[in-house]
């Protein structure tokens, strides 16, 4: 029983450290570094800030891969044309991944000026489209964004300004996720702000990992994705950081995107991302090399423990049940039952009405996220998750959720 109890406490402590201890540690280290910088400034009276040159305006290519995005593609074009960046220095590329809807027709309507549209006859997935578009431009900086993502007018300028430093390989913007009117996205919105805070702190400590695919800038000469990558917006910046380039997270480079309108779509997205995370892990075990110093420590603390959390939660739950004879652990068993039951109740309520009680949002999101990670692991090891996936429905009502689930499952099987 001693081994079982030790295992229980280890798993519980690892999950608690990942979600709470590591962010607190980052905050403390960041505060100490800021205090040191302030102290040196007071002594030397020399500015510690590296201001970007106002004249640094490299040629930029905005690259969008689109599949069945007729509902949002016109807004994306308008948004791209309104960006505050010299017109002669900004190229806008749309790659159509063999859409089966009216995406191509909508793009062809009206005058779209400097918009470049490339249609591909066969569907190959987002990464293949991005790679082909990147080869068609000579721009120094590539900015990847999604068809349903609206960039703030100054987003491109804010992303590009960091590349004045030759050591910077990639810059990620701040993605703001907003719920659609029929969806209560409070749980995911809170979690997204929590993750953004961690990314800001990691950026300050020069240990950033991954980026937001909604607004990601990369030096073109460094854009070398691995074929078949499921989550290229995570894999590519992470690889650059371990190669010695800086990866910056800029909260002033704002991109806005609506949450998926249904539970089914949200969950499918998490499963796909989970599969991509495990693909990145098992394809790059060298990232666990302790000689990489604080970067590996951050990778293990933030990423590895997060990906192991589903397995540790199940292990802790089973161990606690085996230890119920010890009265001091009975309360912990009851609390775990109550938490998972709250998550299940939140799911049932949200499926029926489209909204969940605020008190149940956190348990629902936590449970669904870890279940999605587990299923993502299964999808990765079984080879069922490929680089091609069904597009997320735009602005669909909750009543259509069950229909979407059936259609999404059918399309996923065809893609596999």
C-alpha positions as CSV (number, residue, x, y, z in Angstrom):
1,X,0.0,0.0,0.0
2,X,3.0,2.3,0.6
3,X,3.8,2.2,-3.2
4,X,0.2,2.9,-4.1
5,X,0.0,5.9,-1.8
6,X,3.3,7.3,-3.0
7,X,2.1,6.9,-6.6
8,X,-1.2,8.7,-5.7
9,X,0.5,11.7,-4.1
10,X,3.1,11.9,-6.9
11,X,0.5,12.0,-9.7
12,X,-1.6,14.6,-7.8
13,X,1.5,16.7,-7.0
14,X,2.6,16.6,-10.7
15,X,-0.8,17.8,-12.0
16,X,-1.0,20.5,-9.3
17,X,2.6,21.7,-10.2
18,X,1.8,21.8,-13.9
19,X,-1.4,23.8,-13.6
20,X,-0.5,26.0,-10.6
21,X,3.1,25.6,-9.4
22,X,4.8,26.2,-12.7
23,X,2.9,29.5,-13.5
24,X,3.7,30.8,-10.0
25,X,7.4,29.9,-10.5
26,X,7.5,31.7,-13.8
27,X,5.9,34.8,-12.2
28,X,8.4,34.8,-9.4
29,X,11.4,34.4,-11.8
30,X,10.0,37.1,-14.1
31,X,9.5,39.5,-11.1
32,X,13.1,38.9,-10.0
33,X,14.5,39.6,-13.4
34,X,12.4,42.7,-13.8
35,X,13.6,43.9,-10.3
36,X,17.2,43.3,-11.4
37,X,16.7,45.3,-14.6
38,X,15.1,48.2,-12.7
39,X,18.0,48.2,-10.2
40,X,20.6,48.3,-13.0
41,X,18.7,51.1,-14.7
42,X,18.6,53.2,-11.5
43,X,22.4,52.8,-11.2
44,X,23.5,53.2,-14.8
45,X,20.7,55.5,-16.0
46,X,20.8,53.8,-19.4
47,X,17.7,52.5,-21.1
48,X,17.3,48.8,-20.9
49,X,14.7,48.7,-23.7
50,X,15.6,47.8,-27.2
51,X,13.4,50.0,-29.3
52,X,12.7,48.8,-32.9
53,X,13.8,51.0,-35.7
54,X,10.9,52.8,-37.3
55,X,12.4,52.3,-40.7
56,X,12.5,48.5,-40.4
57,X,9.7,47.5,-42.8
58,X,10.7,44.2,-44.4
59,X,8.7,42.6,-47.2
60,X,5.9,40.5,-45.6
61,X,3.7,37.8,-47.1
62,X,0.4,37.1,-45.3
63,X,-0.4,33.5,-46.0
64,X,-3.9,31.8,-45.5
65,X,-4.8,28.2,-46.2
66,X,-8.6,27.9,-46.8
67,X,-10.9,24.9,-47.1
68,X,-14.7,25.4,-47.2
69,X,-14.5,28.9,-45.7
70,X,-17.2,30.6,-47.9
71,X,-18.9,32.0,-44.8
72,X,-15.9,34.0,-43.7
73,X,-13.6,34.4,-46.6
74,X,-15.0,37.8,-47.8
75,X,-14.5,39.3,-44.3
76,X,-11.0,37.9,-44.2
77,X,-10.1,39.6,-47.5
78,X,-11.5,42.9,-46.3
79,X,-9.6,42.5,-43.0
80,X,-6.3,41.8,-44.8
81,X,-6.7,44.8,-47.1
82,X,-7.2,47.1,-44.1
83,X,-3.9,46.2,-42.3
84,X,-1.6,49.1,-41.5
85,X,1.5,48.2,-43.4
86,X,3.0,49.7,-46.6
87,X,1.0,48.3,-49.5
88,X,4.2,47.7,-51.6
89,X,5.7,45.7,-48.8
90,X,2.7,43.4,-48.0
91,X,1.7,40.4,-50.2
92,X,-1.5,38.6,-49.4
93,X,-1.8,34.9,-50.5
94,X,-4.8,32.6,-50.3
95,X,-4.3,28.9,-50.9
96,X,-7.5,27.0,-51.6
97,X,-7.2,23.4,-50.5
98,X,-9.7,21.9,-53.1
99,X,-12.8,23.4,-51.3
100,X,-16.1,21.8,-52.1
101,X,-18.2,24.9,-51.3
102,X,-18.3,28.4,-52.8
103,X,-15.0,29.7,-51.3
104,X,-13.3,30.1,-54.7
105,X,-16.3,31.9,-56.2
106,X,-16.5,34.3,-53.3
107,X,-12.9,35.2,-53.7
108,X,-13.3,35.9,-57.4
109,X,-16.2,38.3,-56.8
110,X,-15.3,42.0,-57.0
111,X,-11.9,43.7,-57.1
112,X,-9.4,42.1,-54.8
113,X,-6.3,44.0,-56.1
114,X,-3.1,42.6,-54.5
115,X,-4.7,39.4,-53.3
116,X,-3.0,36.3,-54.8
117,X,-5.3,33.3,-55.0
118,X,-3.9,29.8,-55.7
119,X,-6.3,26.9,-56.2
120,X,-5.1,23.4,-55.6
121,X,-7.1,20.6,-57.4
122,X,-6.4,17.9,-54.7
123,X,-6.9,18.3,-51.0
124,X,-3.6,17.7,-49.1
125,X,-4.1,19.5,-45.8
126,X,-3.2,22.9,-44.4
127,X,0.6,22.4,-44.0
128,X,1.1,21.4,-47.7
129,X,-0.8,24.5,-48.9
130,X,1.3,26.8,-46.6
131,X,4.5,25.2,-47.8
132,X,3.6,25.7,-51.5
133,X,2.6,29.3,-50.9
134,X,5.8,30.0,-49.0
135,X,7.8,28.9,-52.1
136,X,5.9,31.3,-54.3
137,X,7.0,34.4,-52.4
138,X,10.4,36.1,-51.9
139,X,9.2,38.0,-48.8
140,X,11.5,38.0,-45.9
141,X,8.8,37.4,-43.3
142,X,5.9,35.0,-43.5
143,X,2.8,35.6,-41.4
144,X,0.4,32.7,-41.1
145,X,-3.2,33.3,-40.1
146,X,-6.5,31.5,-40.5
147,X,-9.5,32.4,-42.7
148,X,-11.8,33.0,-39.7
149,X,-9.2,35.1,-37.8
150,X,-9.4,38.9,-37.9
151,X,-6.2,40.7,-37.3
152,X,-6.0,44.0,-35.5
153,X,-4.9,46.8,-37.9
154,X,-1.5,47.1,-36.3
155,X,-1.0,43.4,-35.9
156,X,1.5,43.0,-38.8
157,X,3.6,45.9,-37.7
158,X,3.7,44.6,-34.1
159,X,4.8,41.2,-35.2
160,X,7.4,42.3,-37.7
161,X,9.1,44.9,-35.4
162,X,10.8,42.1,-33.4
163,X,12.7,40.8,-36.5
164,X,15.0,43.8,-36.3
165,X,16.9,41.4,-34.0
166,X,18.6,38.8,-36.1
167,X,18.3,36.3,-33.3
168,X,14.5,36.3,-33.5
169,X,13.2,33.4,-35.5
170,X,9.5,33.6,-34.9
171,X,6.9,35.9,-33.2
172,X,3.5,34.9,-32.0
173,X,0.6,37.2,-31.5
174,X,-2.2,37.3,-28.9
175,X,-5.2,35.3,-30.0
176,X,-8.5,36.4,-28.4
177,X,-11.2,33.9,-28.6
178,X,-14.8,35.1,-28.4
179,X,-17.8,32.8,-28.0
180,X,-20.6,32.9,-30.6
181,X,-24.1,34.0,-29.3
182,X,-25.3,30.4,-29.0
183,X,-22.3,29.1,-27.1
184,X,-21.2,29.6,-23.5
185,X,-17.4,29.6,-23.9
186,X,-16.5,30.9,-20.5
187,X,-14.5,27.8,-19.6
188,X,-12.4,27.8,-22.7
189,X,-12.0,31.6,-22.7
190,X,-10.7,31.6,-19.1
191,X,-8.3,28.7,-19.9
192,X,-7.1,30.6,-23.0
193,X,-6.3,33.7,-21.0
194,X,-4.5,31.5,-18.5
195,X,-2.4,30.0,-21.2
196,X,-1.7,33.4,-22.7
197,X,-0.4,34.6,-19.4
198,X,2.0,31.7,-19.2
199,X,3.2,32.4,-22.8
200,X,3.9,36.0,-21.9
201,X,6.0,35.0,-18.9
202,X,7.9,32.3,-20.9
203,X,8.6,34.9,-23.5
204,X,10.1,37.2,-20.9
205,X,12.3,34.3,-19.7
206,X,13.3,33.3,-23.3
207,X,11.8,29.9,-23.0
208,X,8.8,30.2,-25.3
209,X,7.3,27.0,-26.8
210,X,4.9,27.0,-29.6
211,X,2.8,29.8,-30.9
212,X,-0.7,30.8,-32.0
213,X,-1.5,29.7,-35.5
214,X,-3.9,32.6,-35.8
215,X,-1.0,35.1,-36.0
216,X,2.4,33.6,-36.4
217,X,5.4,35.3,-38.1
218,X,8.4,33.3,-39.2
219,X,11.6,34.2,-41.2
220,X,11.0,32.6,-44.6
221,X,14.5,31.1,-44.6
222,X,13.7,29.3,-41.4
223,X,10.4,27.9,-42.4
224,X,11.1,24.2,-42.8
225,X,8.2,22.2,-41.4
226,X,8.4,18.5,-41.1
227,X,6.1,16.7,-43.6
228,X,2.9,15.4,-42.0
229,X,3.0,17.8,-39.0
230,X,-0.4,18.0,-37.4
231,X,0.1,21.2,-35.4
232,X,2.7,23.1,-37.4
233,X,2.1,26.3,-35.4
234,X,3.5,24.4,-32.3
235,X,6.1,22.2,-33.9
236,X,7.9,24.9,-36.0
237,X,8.5,27.6,-33.3
238,X,9.4,25.0,-30.8
239,X,12.1,23.6,-33.2
240,X,13.4,27.1,-33.8
241,X,13.8,27.7,-30.1
242,X,15.7,24.5,-29.6
243,X,17.9,25.5,-32.5
244,X,18.9,28.7,-30.6
245,X,16.6,31.3,-32.2
246,X,14.4,33.4,-30.0
247,X,10.6,32.9,-30.1
248,X,8.7,35.9,-28.9
249,X,5.1,36.2,-27.7
250,X,3.7,39.7,-28.4
251,X,0.4,40.5,-26.6
252,X,0.1,43.7,-28.6
253,X,-0.2,41.8,-31.9
254,X,-3.9,41.0,-31.5
255,X,-5.9,38.4,-33.5
256,X,-9.5,37.7,-32.9
257,X,-11.2,34.4,-33.6
258,X,-14.6,33.0,-32.7
259,X,-14.8,29.8,-30.6
260,X,-16.1,26.7,-32.4
261,X,-19.9,27.0,-32.1
262,X,-20.6,23.5,-30.8
263,X,-19.2,21.1,-28.2
264,X,-18.5,18.6,-31.0
265,X,-16.4,21.0,-33.0
266,X,-14.5,22.2,-29.9
267,X,-13.8,18.6,-28.8
268,X,-12.7,17.5,-32.2
269,X,-10.2,20.4,-32.4
270,X,-8.7,19.5,-29.0
271,X,-8.3,15.8,-30.1
272,X,-6.5,16.8,-33.2
273,X,-4.2,19.2,-31.3
274,X,-3.6,16.5,-28.7
275,X,-2.5,14.1,-31.4
276,X,-0.2,16.7,-32.8
277,X,1.3,17.3,-29.4
278,X,2.2,13.7,-29.0
279,X,3.5,13.6,-32.5
280,X,5.9,16.5,-31.6
281,X,6.9,14.8,-28.4
282,X,7.8,11.4,-29.8
283,X,9.4,12.9,-32.9
284,X,11.7,15.1,-30.8
285,X,12.7,13.2,-27.7
286,X,16.0,15.2,-27.7
287,X,13.9,18.1,-26.3
288,X,14.1,16.2,-23.0
289,X,17.9,16.5,-22.9
290,X,18.7,18.1,-19.5
291,X,21.8,19.8,-21.1
292,X,19.4,22.2,-22.8
293,X,19.0,23.8,-19.4
294,X,16.1,26.0,-18.4
295,X,14.5,25.5,-21.9
296,X,14.1,21.7,-21.2
297,X,12.9,22.4,-17.7
298,X,10.2,24.7,-19.1
299,X,9.3,22.2,-21.8
300,X,8.8,19.4,-19.2
301,X,7.0,21.6,-16.7
302,X,4.6,23.2,-19.2
303,X,4.2,20.7,-22.0
304,X,5.2,17.2,-21.0
305,X,3.4,17.2,-17.7
306,X,0.3,18.6,-19.4
307,X,0.3,15.8,-21.9
308,X,0.8,13.2,-19.1
309,X,-1.9,14.7,-17.0
310,X,-4.8,12.4,-18.3
311,X,-2.8,9.3,-17.4
312,X,-1.8,10.7,-14.0
313,X,-5.4,11.7,-13.2
314,X,-6.6,8.2,-14.0
315,X,-3.8,6.6,-12.0
316,X,-4.4,8.9,-9.0
317,X,-8.1,8.1,-9.1
318,X,-7.6,4.4,-9.2
319,X,-4.9,4.6,-6.4
320,X,-7.3,6.6,-4.2
321,X,-10.0,4.1,-4.6
322,X,-7.6,1.3,-3.5
323,X,-6.7,3.4,-0.5
324,X,-10.3,4.1,0.7
325,X,-9.7,2.0,3.7
326,X,-7.5,4.9,5.0
327,X,-10.1,7.4,6.3
328,X,-7.8,10.3,5.6
329,X,-8.0,9.6,1.8
330,X,-11.8,9.0,1.8
331,X,-12.4,12.8,1.4
332,X,-10.1,13.0,-1.6
333,X,-11.9,10.2,-3.3
334,X,-15.2,12.0,-2.7
335,X,-13.8,15.2,-4.0
336,X,-12.6,13.5,-7.2
337,X,-16.0,11.9,-7.7
338,X,-17.7,15.3,-7.2
339,X,-15.4,17.1,-9.6
340,X,-15.8,14.6,-12.4
341,X,-19.6,14.4,-11.8
342,X,-19.7,18.2,-12.1
343,X,-17.9,17.9,-15.4
344,X,-20.4,15.3,-16.6
345,X,-23.4,17.4,-15.4
346,X,-21.9,20.5,-17.2
347,X,-21.7,18.5,-20.4
348,X,-25.3,17.2,-20.2
349,X,-26.6,20.8,-19.5
350,X,-24.6,22.3,-22.3
351,X,-25.7,19.6,-24.8
352,X,-29.3,20.2,-24.0
353,X,-29.4,24.0,-23.7
354,X,-26.2,25.3,-25.2
355,X,-25.1,26.8,-21.9
356,X,-23.6,25.5,-18.8
357,X,-23.8,26.9,-15.3
358,X,-20.7,29.1,-14.5
359,X,-19.9,26.8,-11.6
360,X,-19.7,23.8,-13.9
361,X,-17.7,25.5,-16.7
362,X,-14.3,24.9,-15.2
363,X,-14.9,21.1,-14.4
364,X,-16.4,20.6,-17.8
365,X,-13.5,22.3,-19.6
366,X,-10.8,20.5,-17.5
367,X,-12.4,17.1,-18.0
368,X,-13.1,17.5,-21.7
369,X,-9.6,18.8,-22.3
370,X,-7.9,15.9,-20.6
371,X,-10.3,13.4,-22.3
372,X,-9.4,15.0,-25.6
373,X,-5.7,14.6,-24.9
374,X,-6.2,10.9,-24.1
375,X,-8.1,10.4,-27.3
376,X,-5.5,12.4,-29.2
377,X,-2.9,10.0,-27.9
378,X,-4.9,7.1,-29.1
379,X,-5.4,8.7,-32.5
380,X,-1.6,9.4,-32.8
381,X,-0.4,5.9,-31.8
382,X,-3.0,4.3,-34.0
383,X,-2.2,6.5,-36.9
384,X,-5.8,7.7,-37.3
385,X,-5.0,11.4,-37.1
386,X,-3.5,12.7,-40.3
387,X,-2.6,16.2,-41.6
388,X,-6.0,16.6,-43.2
389,X,-9.1,17.3,-41.0
390,X,-12.7,18.5,-41.4
391,X,-13.1,22.3,-41.3
392,X,-14.7,23.9,-38.3
393,X,-18.4,24.9,-38.9
394,X,-18.9,28.7,-38.7
395,X,-21.9,30.2,-36.9
396,X,-23.9,27.0,-36.5
397,X,-26.6,26.8,-33.9
398,X,-26.6,24.4,-30.9
399,X,-29.6,22.6,-32.3
400,X,-27.4,21.4,-35.2
401,X,-24.7,20.0,-32.9
402,X,-25.8,16.4,-33.3
403,X,-26.0,16.7,-37.1
404,X,-22.5,18.2,-37.1
405,X,-21.3,15.3,-35.0
406,X,-22.6,12.8,-37.5
407,X,-21.3,14.7,-40.5
408,X,-17.9,15.4,-38.9
409,X,-17.4,11.7,-38.1
410,X,-18.3,10.7,-41.6
411,X,-15.8,13.3,-43.1
412,X,-13.1,12.3,-40.7
413,X,-13.4,8.7,-41.7
414,X,-13.2,9.7,-45.4
415,X,-10.1,11.8,-44.7
416,X,-8.4,8.9,-42.8
